[in-house]
Amino acid sequence: MTNTRPPSPLGVIEEIPEFDDLKQMMQLCEKNYGAAPAFNLLDKQGTYHIVTYKEFAAQVNQFGTALLSLGLKGEKIAIIGENRYEWCVAYLAVTNGTGIVVPLDKELPDSELANLLNVSEATAIVYSGKLATSIETLAPFVPTLKYLINMDLEASTETIHSFDALCKQGALLISEGVRSFIDAKISNEVMNILLFTSGTTGHAKGVMLSHKNIATDIKAVLACLYLGSEDSILSILPLHHTYECTCGFLVMISVGAKISFCEGIKQIAKNLKETQPSILMLVPLIVENMYKKIWDTAKKTRGKVLKLKVGMFASNALLKTIRKDIRRSIFAPVHESIGGNLRLVISGAAALDPKVAEGFETIGVTVRQGYGLTESSPILSVNQMDRFRHASIGLPMPGIEMKINHPDAQGIGEIIARGDNIMLGYYNNPEATAAVLKDGWLYTGDLGYMDAEGFYYITGRQKNVIVTKNGKNIFPEEVESYLDKSPFIAESLVYGEETRDANGKPTGEITVKASVFPDQTVLEERFAGQTMSEAEIRTLIKNEINHVNKMMPMYKRISDFDIRTTEFEKTTTRKIKRHGANKPV
């Protein structure tokens, strides 16, 4: 792996920081960026205040020392809550000398939370006050759970510890010379992070990751994209998910950047203006919605759409011909609407529409798409600053090997990868581990191909492929991408269904079907003042499907569809859960 980072926007080349584990990373951060802002936090009065790297490191040490004083050395400690400062403190306090951190999804139902706490054998849980009722109610059903730590409790009670009180206790112990946490040694190849996948099918599996896994991925990201101490990020995606945790938290900490937290999906526009981030880590749904909002706003002012199109054409022409970049001045109002300082958007977790990436580039915001899995800590490939293809998932990151396993005549096969970022295995699940880890290679389950320049492209999930009677492969994701381009379709799911004869017996023939959730907002705008019947909506969607069918060969065409009245159930990274999701609701 190269030891230098890509040039900064000012052309400065810096070295990648050297660390083998997250504890070393934190020590470097405190040394190099001590007085610099690590977090920009919104208090209850609506005012932002700064926490420096020195203050952050001190509180990690305090909380970690307190956890050890409770006897939690080597234990599994769960964290659950909204994106917030205390979550980050707890994560590093557990991993950097206490035990094994178990980040959990705050959106899970209580029954599933109890199940994951039992599966992980958690001894303690650090949780947001918003979840106090749920956690304290389910706690008796988790026999291993001994300690409840509430992030928002002012003072500890007989049964529940206060986060703040534990930090104060840790500070007192440190002042008395207790260095059990500060001097704790890290074994960087053992499990210190247990992450449960939020897969689109089946049940969650516990992914075992080490400090080495995460440290490898952080340094590989830094070798591909410039991120620096002058940067700031608005953390939007849930921190329990490894994409946001590694890239939106740990990568940013490693270079001394500043982190702010989004108050919620509906507050993104407000928080962008307040915090003025230079970097965002997003999923395609949010990126595409941001781009759509730019055009929707333009439509509200007469002549604005034409002005926007002319500006995009002119800025592109000047950039290509005389290398003059006037994008930020031409599109100043657009930049102000997204904070005024945004320079880089990294998109992951699903495929991004290339036209959206190109559109953002035209107005002066760089968009780079990456690819990875929880099992790979998570990033495997990314489009680099100067080497990219918007339709691609990018090039393998330094130190990571990727290849197409058993490619067919079109070059399509399963993507497999290996490197020091690949997980140790699935927790207490040797069968599942053996199914995906073979001879050091991670079998991703994603199908794709590599072009002549080494860029990788995803065609779909192996388990989702529809195979026709004559052996033709249909990738549902490809058909869905066409459907979702319709302004009247918010979401779609394509699946195969075996036909039956007059007696109800399977024929072996597979037909392609779709489940569609119409975009109600667009329908209301386009047909203002009208109340559309179910039949009229169905006719409208049928016309859209007919249009899509004309663009595809016969065997890929949709033969029937249903209309949903509710959104599809999704994972935390906004991917549709395909298992059982094809039934109309």
C-alpha positions in Angstrom: 0.0 0.0 0.0 1.2 3.5 -0.8 2.2 5.6 2.3 1.0 8.9 0.8 -2.4 10.4 0.4 -3.9 11.9 -2.8 -3.1 15.7 -3.1 -5.3 18.1 -1.1 -7.4 20.6 -3.0 -4.4 22.9 -2.7 -2.0 20.3 -4.1 -0.3 19.4 -0.8 0.7 15.8 -0.4 0.7 14.3 3.1 1.6 10.8 4.4 -1.0 8.3 5.6 -0.8 8.2 9.5 0.8 5.1 10.8 -1.2 3.0 13.3 -2.0 -0.7 13.7 -5.0 -0.3 15.9 -7.6 2.3 16.9 -5.9 3.0 20.2 -2.7 4.1 18.4 -4.9 6.1 16.0 -6.5 8.0 19.0 -3.1 8.7 20.5 -1.9 10.2 17.2 -5.1 12.3 17.0 -4.6 13.7 20.5 -0.9 14.4 19.7 -1.4 16.0 16.2 -4.8 17.7 16.6 -5.2 18.2 20.4 -6.6 21.7 20.3 -8.5 21.3 17.0 -12.3 20.7 16.9 -13.2 17.0 16.9 -17.0 17.4 17.3 -19.5 20.3 16.7 -22.4 19.5 19.0 -25.8 21.0 19.2 -27.0 21.5 22.8 -30.6 21.5 24.1 -30.7 25.3 23.7 -30.0 25.0 20.0 -26.5 26.3 20.2 -23.4 24.6 18.7 -20.3 24.1 20.8 -16.9 22.4 20.1 -15.3 19.4 21.7 -11.6 19.3 20.9 -9.5 16.2 20.2 -7.8 16.5 23.6 -11.2 16.7 25.4 -12.5 13.7 23.3 -9.5 11.6 24.1 -9.7 12.4 27.8 -13.4 11.4 27.9 -12.7 8.1 26.1 -10.1 7.4 28.8 -12.4 8.3 31.6 -15.3 6.2 30.4 -13.0 3.3 29.6 -11.5 3.5 33.0 -15.0 3.4 34.6 -16.0 0.4 32.5 -13.0 -1.5 33.8 -13.8 -0.5 37.3 -17.1 -2.3 36.9 -15.3 -5.5 36.0 -16.1 -5.4 32.3 -12.6 -6.3 31.0 -13.0 -8.7 28.0 -16.8 -8.5 28.1 -19.2 -7.7 25.2 -20.8 -4.2 25.6 -23.6 -3.1 23.3 -24.2 0.5 22.2 -27.5 1.7 20.9 -28.9 5.1 20.1 -29.1 8.0 17.6 -25.9 9.4 16.1 -24.3 11.4 19.0 -21.1 12.2 20.8 -21.6 9.8 23.6 -22.0 6.9 21.1 -18.5 7.7 19.7 -17.0 8.0 23.2 -18.5 4.6 24.2 -17.3 2.9 21.0 -13.7 3.8 21.5 -13.8 3.3 25.3 -14.9 -0.3 24.7 -12.6 -1.2 21.8 -9.5 0.6 23.1 -8.9 -1.4 26.2 -12.2 -2.7 27.7 -13.8 -5.4 25.7 -15.8 -6.1 22.5 -18.2 -3.5 21.2 -21.6 -4.6 19.9 -23.3 -1.7 17.9 -27.1 -2.2 17.6 -29.7 -0.7 15.4 -32.1 1.6 17.3 -34.9 0.9 14.8 -35.1 -2.8 15.6 -38.2 -4.1 17.5 -37.7 -4.9 21.2 -38.0 -8.7 20.5 -35.1 -8.6 18.0 -33.0 -6.3 20.3 -33.4 -8.9 23.1 -32.5 -11.7 20.6 -29.3 -9.9 19.5 -28.3 -9.1 23.1 -28.8 -12.8 24.0 -27.0 -14.0 20.9 -24.0 -11.7 21.5 -24.0 -12.5 25.3 -23.8 -8.8 26.1 -22.8 -8.0 29.7 -23.6 -4.3 29.5 -25.4 -1.9 27.2 -24.9 1.8 26.7 -28.1 3.4 25.4 -29.8 6.7 24.6 -32.4 8.1 27.0 -34.9 7.9 24.1 -34.7 4.1 24.3 -34.7 3.8 28.1 -38.2 2.3 28.3 -37.5 -0.4 25.7 -34.1 -1.3 27.1 -35.1 -1.4 30.7 -38.2 -3.4 29.9 -36.3 -6.1 27.9 -33.3 -6.3 30.2 -34.7 -9.0 32.4 -35.0 -11.3 29.4 -31.3 -11.1 28.7 -29.6 -13.2 31.5 -26.1 -12.1 30.7 -26.9 -8.4 30.9 -25.6 -7.0 34.2 -25.1 -3.3 33.6 -27.4 -0.7 32.1 -25.8 2.7 31.2 -28.1 5.5 30.2 -26.5 8.3 28.1 -29.0 10.9 29.3 -29.4 10.0 33.0 -28.1 12.8 35.2 -27.2 10.6 38.2 -26.9 6.9 38.7 -29.6 4.9 40.5 -29.4 1.5 42.2 -30.0 -0.3 38.9 -29.0 2.1 36.2 -25.7 3.9 35.7 -25.4 7.4 34.4 -23.0 7.9 31.5 -21.9 11.3 32.9 -21.5 9.9 36.4 -19.2 7.1 35.1 -17.1 9.6 33.2 -16.6 11.6 36.4 -15.8 8.4 38.3 -13.2 7.5 35.6 -11.7 11.0 35.8 -11.4 10.6 39.6 -9.7 7.2 39.3 -7.3 8.5 36.7 -6.4 11.4 39.0 -5.6 8.8 41.7 -3.1 7.1 39.4 -5.3 4.3 37.9 -4.0 3.6 34.4 -5.6 0.2 33.7 -7.4 1.5 30.6 -4.8 4.1 29.4 -2.0 1.4 29.5 -4.2 -1.5 28.2 -2.5 -3.4 25.4 -4.4 -4.1 22.2 -4.3 -7.4 20.4 -5.1 -6.2 16.9 -6.0 -9.6 15.3 -8.7 -10.8 17.8 -12.4 -9.9 17.7 -13.0 -6.4 19.3 -16.1 -5.5 17.2 -19.2 -7.6 16.7 -21.5 -6.2 14.1 -24.9 -7.7 13.1 -25.6 -7.5 9.4 -28.9 -5.8 8.3 -29.1 -7.9 5.2 -31.9 -7.7 2.6 -32.8 -11.4 3.1 -32.7 -13.9 5.9 -31.6 -13.3 9.5 -28.8 -11.1 10.9 -25.4 -12.7 11.3 -22.7 -11.5 13.7 -19.7 -10.3 11.8 -16.4 -10.5 13.9 -14.0 -7.7 13.2 -10.6 -6.9 14.6 -8.6 -3.6 15.1 -6.4 -4.8 12.2 -9.5 -5.1 9.9 -10.7 -1.6 10.6 -7.2 0.0 10.7 -6.4 -1.5 7.3 -9.7 -0.2 5.8 -9.2 3.3 7.2 -5.7 3.6 5.7 -6.8 2.2 2.4 -9.5 4.8 2.1 -7.0 7.5 2.9 -4.8 6.3 0.0 -7.7 6.7 -2.4 -9.5 9.9 -1.4 -8.2 13.1 0.1 -9.7 13.8 3.5 -8.0 16.3 5.8 -8.0 18.2 9.1 -9.6 21.1 7.3 -12.6 19.0 6.4 -15.8 18.6 8.3 -18.6 16.1 8.0 -22.3 16.0 8.8 -23.0 12.4 10.1 -26.3 11.3 8.6 -26.3 7.5 8.2 -26.7 5.4 11.4 -23.5 4.9 13.3 -24.2 1.3 14.1 -23.8 0.5 10.4 -20.1 -0.2 9.6 -20.1 2.2 6.5 -20.9 5.2 8.7 -18.9 4.0 11.6 -15.7 3.3 9.6 -15.9 6.1 7.1 -18.1 8.8 8.7 -16.5 8.5 12.1 -13.2 6.7 12.3 -11.7 7.8 9.0 -12.6 11.4 9.8 -11.1 11.1 13.3 -7.9 9.6 11.8 -7.2 12.9 9.9 -8.4 15.4 12.5 -11.6 16.4 10.7 -14.6 17.8 12.5 -17.9 15.8 13.0 -21.4 17.2 13.4 -24.5 15.0 13.8 -27.7 15.3 11.8 -30.9 15.6 13.8 -32.8 13.3 11.5 -33.6 12.7 7.8 -36.1 15.6 7.8 -33.5 18.0 9.2 -30.8 17.4 6.6 -31.3 20.7 4.7 -31.4 22.6 8.0 -28.3 20.9 9.4 -26.4 21.3 6.1 -26.8 25.1 6.4 -25.9 25.2 10.1 -22.8 23.0 10.0 -21.6 23.7 6.4 -19.8 20.3 5.9 -17.2 19.8 3.2 -17.8 16.0 3.1 -20.9 13.8 3.2 -21.1 9.9 3.4 -24.4 9.0 1.9 -26.5 6.2 0.3 -27.9 6.7 -3.2 -31.4 7.4 -2.1 -30.3 10.5 -0.2 -27.9 11.7 -3.0 -30.6 11.3 -5.6 -33.2 13.1 -3.4 -30.8 16.0 -2.9 -30.2 16.3 -6.6 -34.0 16.1 -7.3 -34.6 18.8 -4.8 -32.2 21.1 -6.7 -34.3 20.7 -9.8 -37.6 20.9 -8.0 -36.5 24.2 -6.4 -35.5 25.5 -9.9 -39.0 24.6 -11.3 -40.7 27.0 -8.8 -39.1 30.1 -10.4 -39.9 30.9 -14.0 -36.9 30.5 -16.3 -34.8 29.0 -13.5 -34.6 25.5 -15.1 -33.4 26.9 -18.4 -30.9 29.1 -16.5 -29.6 26.0 -14.6 -29.2 24.0 -17.8 -27.4 26.8 -19.6 -25.1 27.2 -16.6 -24.3 23.5 -16.5 -23.5 23.5 -20.3 -21.3 26.7 -20.0 -19.4 25.5 -16.9 -18.7 22.1 -18.6 -17.5 23.7 -21.8 -15.2 26.1 -20.0 -13.8 23.4 -17.8 -13.1 21.1 -20.8 -11.7 23.7 -23.2 -9.7 26.2 -21.2 -9.6 24.4 -17.8 -11.4 27.4 -16.1 -13.5 26.3 -13.2 -16.4 28.7 -12.5 -18.8 26.2 -11.1 -19.0 27.5 -7.6 -19.6 31.0 -8.7 -22.2 30.1 -11.4 -24.0 27.8 -9.0 -23.5 29.8 -5.8 -27.2 29.6 -4.8 -27.2 25.8 -5.2 -24.1 25.5 -3.1 -25.7 27.7 -0.4 -28.7 25.4 -0.3 -26.4 22.5 0.6 -24.3 24.3 3.1 -22.0 26.4 0.9 -18.9 24.3 1.6 -19.6 20.8 0.2 -16.8 19.5 -2.0 -17.1 15.7 -1.8 -19.9 13.2 -1.5 -19.1 9.5 -1.1 -21.9 7.2 -2.0 -22.2 3.5 -1.0 -24.4 0.6 0.0 -26.3 0.5 -3.4 -25.9 1.6 -7.0 -26.0 5.3 -7.7 -27.5 6.7 -10.9 -24.5 7.9 -12.9 -26.4 10.9 -14.2 -26.9 12.1 -10.7 -23.1 11.9 -10.0 -22.4 13.7 -13.3 -24.9 16.4 -12.4 -23.3 17.1 -9.1 -19.9 17.2 -10.8 -21.2 19.8 -13.2 -22.2 22.1 -10.4 -18.9 21.6 -8.6 -19.4 18.8 -6.1 -17.3 15.7 -6.5 -19.2 12.4 -6.2 -17.4 9.1 -5.8 -19.1 5.8 -5.5 -17.6 2.9 -3.5 -18.5 -0.7 -2.6 -18.1 -3.0 0.3 -19.8 -5.2 2.9 -19.9 -5.4 6.7 -17.7 -8.5 6.3 -14.9 -6.3 4.7 -14.9 -3.5 7.3 -16.5 -2.4 5.0 -14.9 -0.8 1.9 -13.4 -3.0 -0.9 -13.3 -0.6 -3.9 -13.8 3.0 -4.6 -13.6 5.5 -7.4 -10.6 7.6 -6.8 -10.3 11.4 -7.2 -8.5 11.2 -10.5 -9.5 7.7 -11.7 -13.2 7.1 -11.8 -16.2 5.8 -13.8 -19.5 7.0 -12.5 -21.3 3.8 -13.4 -18.7 1.7 -11.7 -18.0 0.7 -8.1 -14.4 1.7 -8.7 -11.0 0.1 -8.4 -9.9 -2.2 -5.6 -8.3 -0.2 -2.8 -4.6 -0.6 -2.1 -3.8 -3.9 -0.2 -7.1 -5.5 -1.3 -7.4 -8.0 -4.1 -10.6 -8.5 -6.0 -11.5 -10.8 -8.9 -14.5 -12.3 -10.8 -15.0 -15.9 -9.9 -16.0 -18.3 -12.7 -17.1 -15.5 -15.2 -19.6 -16.5 -17.8 -19.5 -15.7 -21.5 -20.3 -12.0 -20.8 -17.6 -11.9 -18.1 -20.1 -11.9 -15.3 -19.4 -13.9 -12.1 -19.3 -13.6 -8.3 -17.1 -10.9 -6.9 -14.6 -12.3 -4.4 -12.0 -10.4 -2.4 -9.2 -10.8 0.1 -7.0 -8.6 2.3 -6.4 -7.7 5.9 -9.8 -6.0 6.1 -11.7 -9.2 5.7 -13.7 -10.4 8.8 -12.6 -13.1 11.1 -15.8 -15.0 10.5 -19.4 -15.1 11.7 -19.9 -15.3 15.5 -20.8 -18.8 16.7 -21.7 -19.8 13.1 -19.0 -21.9 11.5 -21.3 -23.2 8.7 -22.1 -19.6 7.5 -18.5 -18.7 7.8 -17.4 -21.6 5.7 -19.9 -20.7 3.0 -18.3 -17.3 2.4 -14.7 -17.6 3.5 -12.7 -20.0 1.3 -8.9 -20.1 1.1 -8.7 -16.6 2.4 -11.2 -15.2 -0.1 -14.5 -13.5 0.8 -17.3 -14.6 -1.5 -19.5 -11.5 -1.6 -22.6 -12.9 -3.2 -22.6 -10.0 -5.6 -22.4 -10.6 -9.3 -20.4 -8.3 -11.5 -17.7 -7.9 -14.1 -14.4 -6.0 -14.6 -13.6 -3.8 -17.6 -10.3 -3.6 -19.4 -9.1 -0.8 -17.2 -9.7 -2.7 -13.9 -13.0 -1.0 -12.9 -15.6 -3.2 -11.3 -19.3 -3.1 -12.0 -22.2 -4.7 -10.1 -25.0 -6.5 -12.0 -26.9 -7.9 -9.1 -27.1 -10.2 -6.1 -26.4 -13.9 -6.8 -29.4 -15.0 -4.8 -31.7 -12.6 -6.6 -31.0 -13.7 -10.1 -34.0 -14.9 -12.1 -33.1 -17.9 -14.3 -35.5 -18.6 -17.2 -36.3 -22.1 -18.5 -33.9 -21.6 -21.4 -31.0 -20.5 -19.1 -31.3 -16.8 -19.5 -30.2 -14.7 -16.5 -32.3 -11.7 -15.5 -30.9 -9.3 -12.8 -33.9 -7.7 -11.0 -31.8 -4.7 -10.0 -31.2 -3.8 -13.6 -35.0 -3.9 -14.4 -35.7 -2.0 -11.2 -33.2 0.8 -12.2 -35.3 1.4 -15.4 -38.6 1.4 -13.5 -37.3 3.8 -10.8 -36.4 6.3 -13.5 -40.1 6.9 -14.0 -41.2 10.1 -12.1 -44.4 8.2 -11.1 -42.6 5.3 -9.4 -41.0 5.8 -6.0 -39.8 2.3 -5.5 -40.0 -1.1 -7.2 -39.1 -4.7 -6.7 -38.8 -7.2 -9.6 -39.1 -10.9 -9.1 -39.6 -14.1 -11.0 -42.6 -16.4 -10.6 -43.2 -19.8 -12.0 -46.3 -20.1 -14.1 -48.9 -22.9 -13.6 -51.1 -24.8 -16.0 -54.9 -25.0 -15.9 -54.7 -27.7 -13.2 -52.4 -25.6 -11.0 -49.2 -27.6 -11.7 -45.9 -25.7 -12.2 -44.9 -25.5 -15.8 -41.2 -24.6 -15.3 -41.7 -21.3 -17.2 -40.6 -18.2 -15.3 -42.4 -14.9 -15.8 -41.0 -11.5 -14.6 -43.3 -9.6 -12.3 -43.0 -6.3 -10.4 -44.3 -4.7 -7.2 -44.5 -1.0 -7.5 -44.9 1.8 -4.9 -46.1 5.0 -6.8 -44.6 8.4 -5.9 -47.6 10.0 -4.3 -46.0 13.5 -4.1 -45.4 13.5 -7.9 -49.0 12.3 -8.5 -50.4 15.1 -6.4 -48.3 17.7 -8.2 -49.0 16.4 -11.7 -52.7 15.9 -11.1 -53.5 18.7 -8.7 -57.1 19.0 -7.8 -57.9 15.5 -9.1 -58.6 12.4 -7.0 -57.2 9.5 -9.0 -58.9 6.1 -8.7 -57.0 2.9 -8.2 -57.8 2.0 -11.9 -56.4 5.3 -13.1 -53.2 4.9 -11.1 -52.8 1.3 -12.4 -53.2 2.5 -16.0 -50.6 5.2 -15.4 -48.1 2.7 -14.0 -48.9 0.2 -16.7 -48.0 2.8 -19.3 -44.7 3.4 -17.5 -44.0 -0.4 -17.5 -44.8 -0.7 -21.2 -42.3 2.1 -21.9 -39.6 0.2 -19.9 -40.5 -3.1 -21.6 -39.8 -1.6 -25.0 -36.2 -1.0 -23.9 -35.5 -4.6 -23.0 -35.4 -8.0 -24.7 -38.5 -10.1 -24.6 -37.2 -12.4 -21.8 -36.7 -9.5 -19.4 -40.0 -7.9 -19.9 -42.4 -7.5 -17.0 -45.6 -9.5 -17.6 -47.6 -8.4 -14.6 -47.4 -6.1 -11.6 -49.1 -5.0 -8.4 -49.5 -1.6 -6.8 -48.4 -1.1 -3.2 -50.0 1.4 -0.9 -47.0 1.5 1.5 -43.2 1.7 1.2 -41.2 -1.5 1.1 -39.5 -2.5 4.4 -35.9 -1.4 4.2 -32.5 -1.9 5.9 -30.8 1.0 7.7 -28.9 1.8 4.5 -32.3 2.2 2.7 -32.1 -1.1 0.7 -35.3 -2.9 0.2 -35.6 -6.1 2.2 -36.3 -8.5 -0.6 -37.3 -11.5 1.6 -41.1 -11.6 1.5 -41.3 -8.1 0.1 -42.9 -9.0 -3.2 -46.3 -9.3 -1.8 -48.7 -6.4 -2.4 -49.5 -4.4 0.7 
